[in-house]
Amino acid sequence: MGKGRLEAFSDGVIAIIITIMVLELKVRHGAEIGALRPLIPIFLRGCFKSHD
């Protein structure tokens, strides 16, 4: 497999994983900004996760 094809394949796999992660988000029923506080660690964990 060429380098370009390998990059395209890995980009596709990452896109699928991100899509699945987004689809599994649960809707919180809170109108105030404080309702988001419990989600901050989960959000930060996803942002700084290592993609080796």
HELIX and SHEET records of a PDB file:
HELIX    1   1 LYS A    3  LEU A   23  1                                  21    
HELIX    2   2 ILE A   33  LEU A   39  5                                   7    
HELIX    3   3 ILE A   40  CYS A   47  1                                   8    
END                                                                             
